[in-house]
Amino acid sequence: MEITPVLSQLQQRAGSEGLSRSRELNTETEEQQTFSDMIQDAINSVDEAQKISDQKTQDLIMGNSDNVHEVMIAMEKAQLSFQLMVEIRNKAVDTYKELSRMQI
């Protein structure tokens, strides 16, 4: 399915001026954030989730908190975000290996 017919229908429904304006805003936003910025933001997000998990665990151990449920949720969030980051890294490495094997 081609995107052009769908895009033209959306433009007709939304009005070409409003859609053009939002497209310009999206382009400016995309230009400001590079791929390396996106990766760095994702790594920082995973790091922050891990720090929050560590802090909540430390608070529970020290007796500053008695909410085990909240600690477990923070630990699971940190674990899931780390696993996602590792899988994305693995996929990027696999893609790089595949590209390096291609003959030009």
C-alpha positions as CSV (number, residue, x, y, z in Angstrom):
1,M,0.0,0.0,0.0
2,E,1.4,3.4,-1.0
3,I,1.4,6.2,1.4
4,T,0.6,8.9,-1.2
5,P,-3.1,8.2,-1.5
6,V,-3.5,8.0,2.3
7,L,-1.6,11.3,2.7
8,S,-3.7,13.1,0.1
9,Q,-6.9,11.9,1.9
10,L,-5.5,13.2,5.2
11,Q,-4.6,16.5,3.7
12,Q,-8.1,16.9,2.3
13,R,-9.7,16.1,5.6
14,A,-7.4,18.1,7.9
15,G,-7.0,21.0,5.5
16,S,-3.8,21.5,3.7
17,E,-2.7,24.6,5.7
18,G,-3.0,22.9,9.1
19,L,-1.2,19.8,8.0
20,S,1.6,21.8,6.2
21,R,2.1,23.8,9.4
22,S,2.4,20.7,11.5
23,R,4.7,19.1,9.0
24,E,7.0,22.1,9.2
25,L,7.0,21.9,13.0
26,N,7.9,18.2,12.9
27,T,10.7,18.8,10.4
28,E,12.2,21.5,12.7
29,T,12.0,19.2,15.7
30,E,13.5,16.3,13.8
31,E,16.4,18.4,12.6
32,Q,17.2,19.5,16.2
33,Q,17.5,16.0,17.5
34,T,20.0,13.8,15.9
35,F,20.2,10.0,16.0
36,S,23.0,10.1,18.5
37,D,20.9,12.5,20.7
38,M,18.0,10.0,20.6
39,I,20.3,7.1,21.6
40,Q,21.9,9.2,24.4
41,D,18.4,10.1,25.7
42,A,17.4,6.5,25.7
43,I,20.5,5.5,27.6
44,N,20.0,8.3,30.1
45,S,16.4,7.1,30.6
46,V,17.5,3.6,31.3
47,D,20.2,4.9,33.7
48,E,17.6,7.1,35.5
49,A,15.2,4.1,35.9
50,Q,18.1,2.1,37.4
51,K,19.0,4.9,39.8
52,I,15.4,5.2,40.9
53,S,15.2,1.5,41.5
54,D,18.5,1.5,43.4
55,Q,17.3,4.4,45.6
56,K,13.9,2.8,46.4
57,T,15.7,-0.4,47.2
58,Q,18.1,1.4,49.5
59,D,15.2,3.3,51.2
60,L,13.5,-0.1,51.8
61,I,16.6,-1.6,53.3
62,M,17.3,1.4,55.5
63,G,13.7,1.4,56.8
64,N,12.8,4.8,55.2
65,S,10.1,3.1,53.2
66,D,7.8,0.2,53.8
67,N,6.2,0.0,50.3
68,V,7.6,-3.2,48.9
69,H,5.2,-3.0,46.0
70,E,6.6,0.3,44.8
71,V,10.1,-1.0,45.0
72,M,9.3,-4.1,43.0
73,I,7.6,-2.0,40.3
74,A,10.7,0.3,40.1
75,M,12.9,-2.8,39.8
76,E,10.8,-4.3,37.0
77,K,10.7,-1.0,35.1
78,A,14.5,-0.8,35.3
79,Q,15.0,-4.4,34.3
80,L,12.6,-4.1,31.3
81,S,14.1,-0.9,30.0
82,F,17.6,-2.4,30.3
83,Q,16.5,-5.5,28.4
84,L,15.0,-3.4,25.7
85,M,18.2,-1.4,25.4
86,V,20.2,-4.6,25.1
87,E,17.9,-6.0,22.4
88,I,18.1,-2.8,20.4
89,R,21.9,-2.9,20.7
90,N,21.9,-6.5,19.5
91,K,19.7,-5.6,16.6
92,A,22.0,-2.7,15.6
93,V,25.1,-5.0,15.8
94,D,23.4,-7.6,13.7
95,T,22.4,-5.0,11.2
96,Y,26.0,-3.7,11.0
97,K,27.3,-7.2,10.5
98,E,24.8,-7.8,7.7
99,L,25.8,-4.6,6.0
100,S,29.5,-5.3,6.3
101,R,28.9,-8.6,4.5
102,M,27.2,-7.0,1.6
103,Q,29.2,-6.8,-1.6
104,I,29.3,-3.4,-3.3
